[in-house]
């Protein structure tokens, strides 16, 4: 018994050395390259002079994949006749089984600005469901480029609410269906509760009888486009 106890005592200094971790302070300095690839449709007005406003639309989960025509479903494309001035509409497509890569979408917007005559003070962002989440995420990451932001039936997350101050200078309308059983209205309520103190002009619009398809009520209202196009970056 004494022999066993002696062995245990001899092991204790070794164990204590292993438990005392070494603190290392260092820096990673490495160039990491990534490939940016995204399909999109750009509806650009013809025979216009000067720069035009740009509406960026992010679709929902049902339109992901490789059928590019799907990006126009349930979107401002359907209601172009309600828009009273020439605008460009940009609709990228999210790959199947993926969530929106907002880094790629941001770089796409910058590329479109380089290639076409876009009014940098009138870039608008909207999206529905999964695209509503992408809208809030991209607006959080780059609030400096958008004149107005319109998420529709959007899931929200804790990163957005933790960074709620990022939305404080944005013109915002948030739409949701009161009977939505896919993305519950509580997503909109909880987000708006955090948003209102820092951005009192932001609006939450609930369509009480709408389920998840509140995008129909939102995008079919000509007043939405009037409001959106009346905003310029920095005018809030």
C-alpha positions as CSV (number, residue, x, y, z in Angstrom):
1,X,0.0,0.0,0.0
2,X,2.9,2.4,0.8
3,X,4.5,1.6,-2.5
4,X,1.4,2.5,-4.4
5,X,1.0,5.8,-2.5
6,X,4.7,6.7,-3.3
7,X,4.0,6.2,-7.0
8,X,1.0,8.5,-6.9
9,X,3.0,11.2,-5.1
10,X,5.7,11.0,-7.8
11,X,3.1,11.4,-10.5
12,X,1.5,14.6,-9.1
13,X,4.2,17.0,-10.2
14,X,4.0,15.7,-13.7
15,X,0.3,16.1,-13.8
16,X,0.4,19.7,-12.5
17,X,2.9,20.6,-15.2
18,X,0.5,19.3,-17.9
19,X,-2.5,21.2,-16.4
20,X,-0.7,24.6,-16.4
21,X,-1.2,25.6,-20.0
22,X,1.2,27.8,-21.9
23,X,-0.2,31.1,-23.1
24,X,0.9,31.9,-26.6
25,X,0.3,35.3,-28.2
26,X,0.7,35.3,-32.0
27,X,-0.7,36.7,-35.2
28,X,-2.0,34.9,-38.4
29,X,-0.9,36.9,-41.4
30,X,-1.9,34.8,-44.5
31,X,-3.6,35.8,-47.7
32,X,-6.7,33.5,-48.2
33,X,-8.2,33.5,-51.6
34,X,-11.8,32.4,-52.4
35,X,-13.7,31.9,-55.6
36,X,-16.8,34.0,-56.0
37,X,-19.5,32.4,-58.1
38,X,-23.2,33.3,-58.3
39,X,-25.8,33.3,-61.0
40,X,-28.1,36.3,-61.3
41,X,-30.6,38.1,-63.4
42,X,-30.3,41.8,-63.9
43,X,-33.2,43.7,-65.4
44,X,-31.7,47.0,-66.6
45,X,-33.8,49.7,-68.1
46,X,-33.1,50.7,-71.7
47,X,-33.0,54.1,-73.3
48,X,-32.4,56.0,-70.0
49,X,-29.9,58.8,-69.5
50,X,-27.8,59.0,-66.3
51,X,-27.6,56.7,-63.4
52,X,-30.6,54.5,-62.3
53,X,-31.7,53.2,-58.9
54,X,-31.0,49.6,-58.1
55,X,-33.3,47.2,-56.2
56,X,-31.5,44.1,-55.0
57,X,-33.9,41.1,-54.4
58,X,-33.0,38.0,-52.4
59,X,-35.4,35.1,-53.0
60,X,-36.6,32.4,-50.6
61,X,-35.5,28.8,-50.0
62,X,-37.9,27.4,-52.6
63,X,-36.1,29.2,-55.4
64,X,-32.6,27.9,-54.7
65,X,-30.8,25.8,-57.3
66,X,-29.9,26.2,-61.0
67,X,-33.2,27.2,-62.6
68,X,-32.4,30.9,-62.9
69,X,-35.9,31.9,-63.9
70,X,-37.1,30.9,-60.4
71,X,-35.5,34.1,-58.9
72,X,-38.3,36.1,-60.4
73,X,-41.0,34.2,-58.6
74,X,-42.8,36.1,-55.7
75,X,-40.6,39.1,-56.3
76,X,-40.7,42.8,-57.4
77,X,-40.2,41.4,-61.0
78,X,-43.9,40.4,-60.8
79,X,-45.0,43.9,-60.0
80,X,-42.6,46.0,-62.3
81,X,-45.7,47.8,-63.7
82,X,-46.2,49.4,-60.2
83,X,-42.8,51.0,-60.3
84,X,-43.2,54.5,-61.7
85,X,-39.6,55.2,-62.7
86,X,-36.9,53.3,-64.5
87,X,-35.0,51.0,-62.1
88,X,-32.6,48.2,-62.3
89,X,-33.6,45.0,-60.5
90,X,-30.8,42.6,-59.5
91,X,-31.8,39.0,-58.4
92,X,-29.0,36.6,-57.6
93,X,-29.7,32.9,-57.1
94,X,-28.7,31.0,-53.9
95,X,-27.3,27.5,-54.6
96,X,-29.3,24.5,-53.5
97,X,-29.2,23.5,-49.9
98,X,-27.3,26.7,-49.0
99,X,-27.9,29.9,-47.1
100,X,-27.1,33.3,-48.6
101,X,-23.4,34.0,-48.8
102,X,-23.6,37.8,-48.1
103,X,-19.9,38.3,-48.9
104,X,-20.5,37.2,-52.4
105,X,-23.7,39.2,-52.8
106,X,-21.9,42.3,-51.5
107,X,-19.2,41.8,-54.1
108,X,-21.8,41.2,-56.8
109,X,-23.4,44.6,-56.0
110,X,-20.0,46.3,-56.3
111,X,-19.4,44.6,-59.6
112,X,-22.8,45.7,-61.0
113,X,-22.0,49.2,-59.9
114,X,-18.8,49.1,-62.0
115,X,-20.4,47.7,-65.1
116,X,-23.6,49.7,-65.2
117,X,-24.8,53.2,-64.5
118,X,-26.1,52.8,-61.0
119,X,-27.1,55.6,-58.6
120,X,-24.9,54.9,-55.6
121,X,-27.2,56.9,-53.4
122,X,-30.3,54.8,-54.3
123,X,-29.5,51.2,-53.8
124,X,-32.3,49.3,-52.1
125,X,-32.3,45.8,-50.5
126,X,-35.2,43.5,-50.0
127,X,-35.8,39.7,-49.7
128,X,-38.3,37.2,-48.5
129,X,-38.1,34.3,-46.0
130,X,-34.5,33.0,-46.4
131,X,-33.9,36.1,-48.5
132,X,-35.3,38.2,-45.7
133,X,-32.6,36.7,-43.4
134,X,-30.0,37.4,-46.1
135,X,-31.4,41.0,-46.3
136,X,-31.0,41.6,-42.6
137,X,-27.5,40.0,-42.5
138,X,-26.2,41.9,-45.5
139,X,-27.7,45.2,-44.1
140,X,-26.0,44.5,-40.8
141,X,-22.6,43.9,-42.5
142,X,-22.8,46.8,-45.0
143,X,-25.4,49.4,-43.8
144,X,-23.3,52.1,-45.6
145,X,-24.5,51.1,-49.1
146,X,-28.2,50.9,-48.8
147,X,-30.8,53.7,-49.0
148,X,-33.6,51.5,-47.7
149,X,-34.0,47.9,-46.5
150,X,-37.2,45.8,-46.6
151,X,-37.1,42.3,-45.1
152,X,-40.3,40.2,-45.6
153,X,-41.2,37.2,-43.4
154,X,-37.6,37.0,-42.3
155,X,-36.0,34.6,-39.8
156,X,-33.7,36.5,-37.4
157,X,-30.8,35.4,-35.2
158,X,-28.9,36.5,-32.1
159,X,-26.0,38.0,-34.1
160,X,-28.5,40.5,-35.7
161,X,-30.0,41.5,-32.3
162,X,-26.5,41.7,-30.7
163,X,-25.5,44.1,-33.5
164,X,-28.7,46.1,-33.6
165,X,-26.9,49.4,-33.7
166,X,-25.7,48.5,-37.2
167,X,-29.3,49.2,-38.4
168,X,-29.7,52.6,-36.6
169,X,-29.2,54.8,-39.7
170,X,-31.2,52.7,-42.2
171,X,-34.6,53.4,-43.6
172,X,-36.4,50.2,-42.9
173,X,-39.8,48.5,-43.3
174,X,-40.3,45.0,-41.9
175,X,-43.2,42.9,-43.2
176,X,-44.6,39.7,-41.7
177,X,-47.8,37.7,-41.7
178,X,-49.7,37.5,-38.5
179,X,-50.6,33.8,-39.1
180,X,-47.2,32.7,-40.4
181,X,-46.5,29.2,-39.2
182,X,-43.2,28.8,-41.1
183,X,-41.3,31.8,-39.7
184,X,-43.3,32.8,-36.7
185,X,-44.3,36.5,-36.2
186,X,-42.3,36.4,-33.0
187,X,-39.2,36.7,-35.2
188,X,-40.4,40.2,-36.4
189,X,-41.7,41.3,-33.0
190,X,-38.5,40.4,-31.0
191,X,-36.3,42.0,-33.7
192,X,-38.4,45.2,-33.8
193,X,-38.4,45.4,-30.0
194,X,-34.6,45.7,-30.2
195,X,-34.6,47.9,-33.3
196,X,-37.1,50.6,-32.3
197,X,-35.0,52.2,-29.5
198,X,-32.1,52.7,-31.8
199,X,-34.1,53.4,-35.0
200,X,-37.5,54.9,-34.1
201,X,-38.4,55.6,-37.8
202,X,-38.3,51.9,-38.7
203,X,-41.7,50.4,-39.3
204,X,-43.1,46.9,-38.5
205,X,-46.1,46.0,-40.7
206,X,-48.1,42.9,-39.8
207,X,-50.6,41.5,-42.3
208,X,-53.0,39.9,-39.7
209,X,-54.5,37.4,-42.1
210,X,-51.4,36.4,-44.0
211,X,-49.5,33.2,-43.5
212,X,-45.9,32.8,-44.8
213,X,-46.8,34.3,-48.2
214,X,-46.9,37.9,-46.8
215,X,-44.7,38.8,-49.8
216,X,-47.8,39.0,-51.9
217,X,-49.3,41.7,-49.8
218,X,-45.9,43.5,-49.4
219,X,-44.8,43.5,-53.1
220,X,-48.2,44.2,-54.6
221,X,-48.5,47.5,-52.9
222,X,-47.4,50.4,-55.1
223,X,-46.8,52.5,-52.0
224,X,-43.9,50.3,-51.0
225,X,-42.0,51.3,-54.2
226,X,-42.9,54.9,-53.8
227,X,-41.6,54.9,-50.3
228,X,-38.5,53.0,-51.3
229,X,-37.5,55.1,-54.3
230,X,-38.1,58.3,-52.3
231,X,-35.2,57.4,-50.0
232,X,-31.6,58.3,-50.6
233,X,-28.5,57.0,-48.7
234,X,-27.9,59.2,-45.7
235,X,-31.2,61.1,-45.8
236,X,-32.5,59.6,-42.6
